[in-house]
Amino acid sequence: MNFTHAASELHLTQPAVTQQIHWLERYYRTKLFSYNGKKLSLTGAGRLLRMAAKNVYHDDTVVKRQIEQFRTHSRSLLLGVTPTVSEHDIGGKLIEFLHRSGKKGISVRIDTTEELTKALEVGFLDFAVVDGPVEGDGIDSMAFHTEKLILCCGKSYDIDRSIDLEELKRHKLLLCGSHLGARRLFEQCLAEQRLTLESSFMYIDLGTDEIVKRFAYGNCGIAVVYEGVVHEDLRARRLRRIRVVGITGKDSFSFVWKTSRMSREEIMRMYQGYSDCVC
């Protein structure tokens, strides 16, 4: 953080930027920046002002979008989902519910939980459905679904139904990308056993849950997925479950929203409508 970079980004001279900062400090009657040696950082008051400025930018963005929607008589909804949610039954059912609810247009963005949270903070999304933990300025969340981590394989794959971690090391693991929830949860389970994926296991990084399932159908290894991703396959006996001692994990799917954009009551009404639609 320095004034020279700020001046370059704003296409101003450094003295002009310094003058603006001094004006803000006089206006708010407090120091906004401090030096520790040559390192420049925000003071507590500076961090508070930055958060307030983000909210002002967010509100301005939202108002512009709402005015444009009013002008064009459109009522589009901006929804974010993680890749895991998009491939899960929940994602499809949610979009189907919103379509039935009378929304004229729905725009869906698929991204990581971290990137969707950033988009919520600046008003580029109305709300999101994500898996895993969520943190952000002015962000609230409500868990609505719990998903189990399971390991499974093709119906003719040669392995016992219950094994330990030493036996698991002898088999090739079929994994989704590191940005997806099941992979993250599996690595957390390994860490609890003081193991790492890279040092202890053979694995193939296949990107998406759908490709992981296809490789499992072909008896290419052991798939690591959320239970909901393979629920129908297990029921139809295209895949079979393997229990591994020491590997048990659950993750939450959550509605996430900007508190200045939507209220918890609105989210609750949406969740109730969604529940009535899919149950």
Residue pairs with C-beta under 8 A, 6 or more apart in sequence:
1 40
1 41
1 42
2 40
3 14
3 17
3 18
3 21
3 40
4 14
6 17
7 13
7 14
7 16
7 17
10 17
21 32
21 33
24 32
24 49
25 31
25 32
28 45
28 49
30 43
30 45
31 43
31 45
31 46
32 42
32 43
32 45
32 46
32 49
33 40
33 41
33 42
33 43
33 46
34 40
34 41
34 42
34 43
35 41
42 50
51 137
51 138
54 121
54 122
54 137
55 138
55 260
57 122
57 123
58 121
58 122
58 123
58 138
58 258
58 260
58 261
59 123
59 260
61 122
61 123
61 124
62 123
62 261
65 123
68 74
69 75
69 76
74 104
74 105
75 103
75 104
75 105
76 103
76 104
76 105
76 106
76 107
77 98
77 103
77 105
77 106
77 107
77 126
78 107
78 109
78 124
78 125
78 126
79 94
79 95
79 98
79 106
79 107
79 108
79 109
79 125
79 126
79 127
79 128
79 129
80 108
80 109
80 110
80 111
80 116
80 119
80 120
80 125
80 127
80 128
80 129
80 130
81 91
81 94
81 108
81 109
81 110
81 116
81 128
81 129
81 130
82 110
82 111
82 112
82 113
82 116
82 128
82 129
82 130
82 131
82 132
82 180
82 181
83 110
83 111
83 112
83 177
83 179
83 180
83 208
84 131
84 176
84 180
84 181
84 182
84 209
84 226
85 91
85 129
85 130
85 131
85 253
86 108
86 110
87 208
87 209
87 210
87 229
88 147
88 226
88 228
88 229
88 253
89 228
89 231
90 129
90 145
90 228
90 253
91 129
93 274
93 277
93 278
94 129
94 274
95 106
95 108
96 277
97 273
97 274
97 277
97 278
98 106
99 106
100 277
101 273
109 116
109 119
109 125
111 119
112 179
113 130
113 131
113 132
113 133
113 134
116 125
116 128
116 130
116 256
117 128
117 130
117 134
117 135
117 136
117 139
117 256
118 136
119 125
119 128
120 127
120 128
120 136
120 139
120 256
120 257
120 258
120 261
121 136
121 137
121 138
121 139
121 258
123 258
123 261
126 257
126 261
126 262
127 255
127 256
127 257
127 258
127 261
127 262
127 267
128 255
128 256
128 257
129 253
129 254
129 255
129 256
130 253
130 254
130 256
131 147
131 181
131 251
131 252
131 253
131 254
132 181
132 184
132 185
132 251
132 252
134 141
134 254
134 256
138 258
138 259
138 260
139 256
139 257
139 258
139 259
140 256
140 257
140 258
140 259
140 264
141 254
141 255
141 256
141 257
142 254
142 255
142 264
142 267
142 268
142 271
143 252
143 253
143 254
144 253
144 254
144 255
144 271
145 252
145 253
146 250
146 251
146 252
146 253
147 181
147 226
147 227
147 228
147 250
147 251
147 252
147 253
148 226
148 227
148 249
148 250
149 182
149 185
149 186
149 189
149 224
149 225
149 226
149 227
149 247
149 248
149 249
149 250
149 251
150 224
150 225
150 226
150 227
150 230
150 241
151 168
151 222
151 223
151 224
151 241
151 242
151 243
151 244
151 247
152 216
152 222
152 223
152 225
152 230
152 233
152 234
152 239
152 240
152 241
152 242
153 159
153 216
153 219
153 221
153 222
153 223
153 239
153 240
153 242
154 216
154 217
154 218
154 219
154 220
154 238
154 239
154 240
155 237
155 238
155 239
155 240
156 219
157 216
157 219
157 221
157 222
157 240
159 167
159 171
159 222
159 242
160 167
160 242
161 240
161 241
161 242
161 243
162 242
162 243
162 244
162 245
163 242
163 243
163 244
163 245
164 244
164 245
164 246
165 193
165 195
165 244
165 245
165 246
165 247
168 201
168 222
168 244
168 247
169 200
169 201
169 202
171 202
171 221
171 222
172 202
172 203
172 204
172 220
172 221
172 222
173 197
173 201
173 202
173 203
173 204
173 221
173 222
173 223
173 224
174 203
174 204
174 206
174 212
174 215
174 216
174 220
174 221
174 222
174 223
174 224
175 183
175 186
175 197
175 203
175 204
175 205
175 206
175 212
175 224
176 182
176 183
176 205
176 206
176 207
176 208
176 209
176 212
176 224
176 225
177 183
177 205
177 206
177 207
177 208
178 184
178 205
180 208
180 209
181 226
181 251
182 209
182 224
182 225
182 226
182 229
182 251
183 224
185 249
185 250
185 251
186 197
186 224
186 247
186 249
187 196
187 197
188 249
189 246
189 247
189 248
189 249
190 196
190 197
190 200
190 247
192 246
193 246
195 201
197 203
204 215
204 220
204 221
206 212
206 215
209 225
209 226
209 229
212 223
212 224
212 225
213 223
213 225
213 229
213 230
213 233
213 239
215 221
215 223
216 222
216 223
216 239
217 238
217 239
222 242
223 230
223 239
226 251
227 234
230 239
233 239
234 240
234 241
255 267
255 270
255 271
257 267
